[in-house]
């Protein structure tokens, strides 16, 4: 991920992709029958360690603090912080359910987290970050990068985050047989590569249901040997990728 180390807004965007990956796996869990408490606790650990503490430390404690110090319009970041609190509440409810032996309750809350988080990321990747980036000059970005590096030194790295996301994605997919990928949250220029990577990771006889804005002709060409079937969905182009 070295190519992403020179711009703080790029870093924040790319850190979203392992989160979407884990959300894709969790979104496809239909009941507690195909998953166990240990796996759900590992998912909670990823969310709390990386999606929240590691990534949100950079968003909230660094970027959002600087936005307020610059006297910019804070209504967009206020809205994002409210959403952060909402998803934290969902995770707390999942932990409470696990502590009470309620697998189904934990699944419901983690699935609600997984269904919501791509929309949240979509708003940040395609609206919030591009909108804020124009207010920060090179010197301010470099100062942000220095603060980001300190977070990495204390809490982990993007490589650590990606490794744990991959392990969770494969472990859950091997149990459920399916993942639901809201690829529209990924920037358009990186979307095909993101989905192709997930498809080539998945075990045999598993599937990805993928949401795009339009037909993915280039992706289809790169996935020779996979079964790809178009799905009819209102207001979205959806397709199913199956590893034979």
C-alpha positions in Angstrom: 0.0 0.0 0.0 3.1 2.2 -0.3 1.6 4.1 -3.2 -1.1 5.6 -0.9 1.3 7.1 1.7 1.6 10.7 0.4 -1.9 12.1 0.8 -4.0 11.8 4.0 -7.3 11.9 2.1 -6.1 9.0 0.0 -5.1 7.1 3.1 -8.5 7.5 4.7 -10.3 6.4 1.5 -8.2 3.3 1.1 -8.6 2.3 4.7 -12.3 2.0 4.0 -11.8 -1.0 1.7 -10.9 -3.7 4.3 -14.0 -2.4 6.2 -16.2 -2.9 3.2 -14.7 -6.4 2.7 -15.6 -7.5 6.3 -19.1 -5.9 5.9 -19.6 -7.9 2.7 -19.1 -11.1 4.6 -21.2 -10.1 7.6 -24.1 -8.9 5.4 -24.7 -12.4 4.1 -25.1 -14.1 7.5 -28.7 -15.1 7.6 -29.0 -16.7 11.1 -26.8 -17.9 13.9 -26.8 -21.5 12.6 -23.9 -21.0 10.1 -21.6 -19.0 12.4 -20.3 -19.4 15.9 -19.7 -16.9 18.7 -15.9 -17.0 18.4 -16.1 -15.9 14.7 -18.5 -13.1 15.7 -16.2 -11.9 18.4 -13.4 -11.8 15.9 -15.5 -9.6 13.7 -16.2 -7.3 16.7 -12.5 -7.2 17.4 -11.8 -6.1 13.8 -14.5 -3.4 13.9 -13.4 -2.0 17.3 -9.6 -2.3 16.6 -9.4 -1.1 13.0 -12.7 0.3 11.7 -13.3 2.3 14.9 -10.1 3.0 16.9 -7.5 2.9 14.2 -9.4 4.5 11.3 -11.7 6.8 13.2 -8.8 8.0 15.2 -7.5 9.5 12.0 -10.9 10.8 10.9 -12.3 12.2 14.2 -9.2 13.1 16.3 -7.1 14.4 13.5 -9.0 15.4 10.3 -12.3 16.5 12.0 -10.4 18.4 14.7 -8.5 20.3 12.0 -11.7 21.1 10.1 -13.1 22.7 13.3 -9.8 24.6 13.9 -10.0 26.0 10.4 -13.5 27.3 11.0 -15.0 25.4 8.1 -18.6 24.3 7.9 -18.8 21.5 10.4 -22.3 20.2 9.6 -21.0 17.4 7.3 -18.6 16.1 9.9 -21.2 16.4 12.7 -23.4 14.2 10.6 -20.6 11.6 10.1 -19.8 11.6 13.8 -23.4 10.9 14.6 -23.3 7.9 12.2 -20.1 6.8 13.9 -21.9 6.8 17.2 -24.8 4.9 15.8 -22.6 2.1 14.4 -20.7 1.9 17.7 -24.0 1.4 19.4 -24.8 -1.5 17.0 -21.5 -3.1 17.9 -22.1 -2.7 21.7 -25.5 -4.3 21.2 -23.8 -7.2 19.4 -21.3 -7.7 22.3 -24.1 -7.6 24.8 -25.9 -10.3 22.9 -22.8 -12.5 22.7 -22.2 -12.0 26.4 -25.7 -13.3 27.0 -25.3 -16.3 24.7 -27.7 -14.8 22.1 -26.0 -15.6 18.8 -29.0 -14.5 16.7 -29.2 -11.1 18.4 -25.5 -10.6 17.8 -25.9 -11.6 14.1 -28.8 -9.1 13.7 -26.8 -6.2 15.1 -23.6 -7.0 13.1 -25.7 -7.5 10.0 -27.3 -4.1 10.5 -23.8 -2.6 11.0 -22.7 -4.3 7.7 -25.7 -3.1 5.8 -25.3 0.5 6.9 -21.5 1.0 6.7 -21.1 0.9 2.9 -23.6 3.8 2.6 -21.6 5.7 5.2 -18.3 5.0 3.5 -19.9 6.0 0.1 -20.7 9.5 1.5 -17.2 9.9 2.9 -15.3 8.6 -0.2 -17.4 10.4 -2.8 -18.5 13.6 -1.0 -16.9 14.4 2.3 -13.3 13.8 1.6 -13.2 15.4 -1.9 -15.1 18.4 -0.5 -12.7 18.8 2.4 -9.5 18.1 0.5 -9.6 21.4 -1.4 -9.3 23.4 1.9 -5.9 21.8 2.9 -2.6 22.8 1.3 0.5 20.7 1.1 2.0 21.8 4.4 -1.2 21.0 6.2 -1.5 17.6 4.5 2.1 16.8 5.5 1.3 17.7 9.2 -1.7 15.4 9.0 0.5 12.6 7.6 2.8 12.9 10.5 -0.1 12.5 12.9 -1.3 9.5 10.9 2.1 7.9 11.2 1.9 8.1 15.0 -1.4 6.3 14.9 0.1 3.6 12.8 3.0 3.3 15.3 0.6 3.0 18.2 -2.3 1.0 16.8 -1.2 -1.0 13.7 -0.9 -0.5 10.0 -3.1 -0.7 6.9 -1.3 -4.0 6.2 -2.4 -5.4 9.6 -5.9 -4.2 8.9 -6.0 -5.8 5.5 -4.6 -9.1 6.8 -7.2 -9.4 9.5 -10.0 -8.4 7.0 -8.9 -11.1 4.5 -8.9 -13.8 7.3 -12.4 -12.8 8.4 -13.7 -12.6 4.9 -12.6 -16.0 4.0 -13.5 -17.6 7.3 -17.1 -16.3 7.2 -17.5 -16.9 3.5 -16.5 -20.5 4.0 -19.4 -20.9 6.5 -22.1 -18.9 4.7 -21.1 -19.6 1.0 -21.9 -16.0 0.0 -20.9 -12.4 0.5 -22.8 -9.3 -0.5 -20.5 -6.6 -1.9 -21.8 -3.0 -2.1 -19.0 -2.1 -4.5 -20.6 1.4 -5.3 -18.9 2.6 -2.0 -15.5 2.0 -3.7 -14.3 4.7 -5.9 -15.1 4.0 -9.6 -11.5 3.8 -10.7 -10.7 1.2 -8.1 -13.9 -0.8 -8.1 -13.1 -3.5 -10.6 -9.8 -4.2 -8.9 -11.5 -4.4 -5.5 -14.1 -6.9 -6.6 -11.6 -8.9 -8.7 -9.4 -9.3 -5.7 -12.3 -10.6 -3.5 -13.4 -13.0 -6.3 -10.0 -14.5 -6.7 -9.7 -15.0 -3.0 -12.9 -16.9 -2.4 -13.1 -20.7 -2.1 -14.7 -23.0 -4.6 -18.5 -23.2 -4.6 -18.9 -19.8 -3.0 -20.5 -16.6 -4.5 -20.3 -12.8 -4.4 -23.4 -10.8 -5.0 -22.1 -7.5 -6.2 -23.8 -4.1 -6.6 -22.5 -1.7 -9.3 -23.9 1.4 -11.0 -23.7 -0.1 -14.5 -22.5 -3.2 -16.3 -19.0 -4.2 -15.4 -17.6 -5.3 -18.8 -13.9 -5.0 -18.0 -14.4 -6.9 -14.7 -16.2 -9.7 -16.5 -13.3 -10.0 -19.0 -10.8 -10.3 -16.1 -12.8 -13.1 -14.4 -12.6 -15.8 -17.0 -13.4 -19.2 -15.4 -15.9 -17.7 -13.0 -19.7 -18.0 -13.5 -21.2 -14.5 -13.7 -24.9 -14.0 -13.8 -26.8 -10.8 -14.0 -29.4 -10.1 -11.3 -32.3 -7.8 -11.7 -32.4 -5.2 -8.9 -34.4 -1.9 -8.8 -32.1 1.1 -9.4 -28.9 -0.9 -9.3 -27.0 -3.2 -11.6 -26.3 -6.4 -9.6 -24.6 -9.5 -10.6 -23.5 -12.8 -9.0 -20.0 -14.2 -9.3 -19.6 -17.8 -8.5 -16.3 -19.8 -8.3 -16.9 -23.1 -9.9 
